[in-house]
Amino acid sequence: MIPILCLVGASDSGKTTFLEKLIPELSRRGYRIGTVKHDAHGFEMDREGKDTWKHRKAGAHTIAISSPTQIASIRTQDREMELEEIAGRYFWQEDILITEGYKRSHYPKIEVFRKTIEPQPICGPSDNCRALITDDEVTTDLPRFGFAEVAKVADFIENLFLKERSKRRVVVNLDGKRLPMKDFVEDFVAGGVVGMLSTLRGWKMPQKIDIHIRIQED
């Protein structure tokens, strides 16, 4: 499954600001980054009066708006989706999913900490916290980075989660969950598909191939 890393911290500690610097740093290194913002209180992305808002108010369960460069969708659901399910359904082309929030989850975390906001860090090693981002003096056994050390945080994340992923060529999802594959299996799958397509006339071999298979049940 795609690695999931939670950037956590008290409200107004600077999570979004730091994430805005971290994403381009990781992207420059060739990684595809997905993000999720956790809202424990519910949210409203659509604007009243817009066509999509009217569709949803009329009873549409799922709405989407599409353009040549972007697509956005809003789906009504009766429960909060687990992070693993979100990753499997919506982030299967990314190398890592970084969340803002989810401090109570079991996933690895990096905490953004400011003493002016919270007297002590809200997470520790027992919460699967891997590092602290702060400019304040604080007693901790965790690796600590300053707010300006974005490249060092990117190094830390790269070494923990991304070194091996940069080698992967094949992604297979089974009902939204990524199938782990060893290198020789990836080579076998890629070689079989490319070999089959190379026999077709009238097509130039692309750099990327997407295949979706729907298996009908009896």
N, C-alpha and C positions, 0 to 999 in steps of 0.2 A: 504494500500500500504506500501511497505517497507520504513522505514524512510530514508530520504536523508539529508545528512549534507555536506556542502561545506566548505572545508578548503581553505581560500583565502588569498591573500596578494600580495604585489608588487613582481616583478621578483627578484629572488635571495634573497628573505627574509628568506628562509629556510623551505618552505612548504614540499618539498619532504623529507628532512632530518627528520623533525618532524614526518611526516606520517610513515616513516620507523620504528620509535620507537613506535608509537601509535598502529599500526596494531598488532604486536605481543603481546602487553599488553592487548588489547581487545580479541585477540584470546585465550590467556591463561585463560581468564575468561569464555571461552566456547562459544563465539559468532562467527558466520560466517561473515566475512567481505568481501564486494565487493568494488572495487575502480574504478573510472573513471578519467582519465586525460583529461582535456579540452584543445584542441589545436585550437585556433581561426584562424589559418593560414593554416590549412591543414597539413597532415602528410603522410609519406610513411613508412609502416612497412616492406613490402616485399623487398627483395634484388634482384637487377638486375641479371639475369642469372639463378636464382633458378627456379625449375619446376613450383612452384605456380605463380611466376612472369610471366613465359611464358604462363600459362593458362589464366591469367588475360589479358595480352596483346593480346592474341588470341581472346578475346571477352567474356570470362566467366563473368557473372554478379556477382556471388558469388563463392569464392574459400575457401577451408578449408584444413588444414593439421592436421592429427590425429596420435597419438601414444598411447601406452597402458596407459599413465598417463596424457596426455594433449591433448587438441584440440584447434585450433585457426582458426578463420574465418575472411575474409575481404569481405565486401559487398559494391558494388558501389551504391550510392544513389544520388538523385537529390536535397535533402534538408538536413539540419542538424536535426537530430532526437532530440526530446524533452527529457529532463532527465527522466520524468515520463515514457515515452515509453521505454527508455533504461532500466530502472529499471524493468519494467514489462516483457520485452522480455528476458533479459539476467541475471537477478539477483533474480529470484524468490525463490532460495534456501537459500539466505543470510538473515541475521538479520538486516543489515544496509548497506547502500551504502554511502561511503565517497568519495567525489570528490575532485580533486585538480584543483581549478579554479571555473568557473561559478560565478564570483563575481557579475554579473548583474542579476542573477536569484533571484526568490522570496523565495528560500529555506533557512532554517536556516544556519547560517555561523559561523565559528570561524576564526578570522583573525590572521595570523602570522605577527608580526610587528617588524621592526628594523629601528631606526631613521637614521642609516647610509645609508639606502636605500631609505626611504620615510620620509618626515618631520612629517607627520601626518597619522594616520590610514586611509585607503581608504573606510572603511565601518563603520557604526554606527547602533544604535538600529532601525532607520528607514529603514535600509537595511536588517533587520532581522538578524543582527549580535548578537550572544549570548554571546560571550566571546572573550578575547584578549590573545594571547600568545606572551609575550615580556619580556625582561630583562631590558628594558628602562623605565625611569620615564615618564609617560604619564597621562594626565587628562582624566578619563573615568568613567562612571557609570557602566560599564560592569564588570563582573567577570574577574579577570586577573590572568594568570598563567605564571610562568617562563618556559624557554625552558627545564629545567631539571625536571619539575613537570609533567612528562608524566602520572604517575599513577593518579594524581589529575584530569587531563584532562579526562582520561578514566572514573573516577568516575562521573564527570560532564556529560559526554555523556551517560553513563549507566543510570543515574538517569533521564535524559531528554527523552531518546528514547528506552532504551532496557530492563528495568525491566519487563514490561508486556510481551514483545516478547519472553522471555526465557521460558514462560509457553506454548507457542503455539505448537501444534502437527500437524495441518492440514493446508495445503496451497492449495487454489483453484484459478486458473487463468482463466479468461474469456477473450479470444482474447488478451492475454498478460497483462491484468490488474488484479491485485490481488483483490479477493472478500473478503471484511471485514466479519468476522464471530464472533459471540459471543461464549463463552465457551461451552454452551449447544449444539450449532449447530456443533462445532468441535467434541464434544463427540459423537453426533448422527452419523455424517459422518464416523468418525473413527470406531465406534462400528459396523456400518452396513457393512463396507468393511471387517473388520477383521472377523466378524461373518460369512460372506459369504465364505471367503477364508479358514476359519477353517474347513469347511465341505469337502474341496477337499482332496482327498487321494494322497499320494506320495509327499506331500510338507511340509517342516518345516516352521513355521511362521517366516518371516524375521523381522528385526528391522526397515526396511524402505520399503515403498511401493510407487512406482510411477505409476500413471495412467494418460494416455493421451486419451481424447475422441475427435474425429473429427466428427462434425455434418454436414452432407451433406445438402446443400440447394436444393430445388426443381428447 
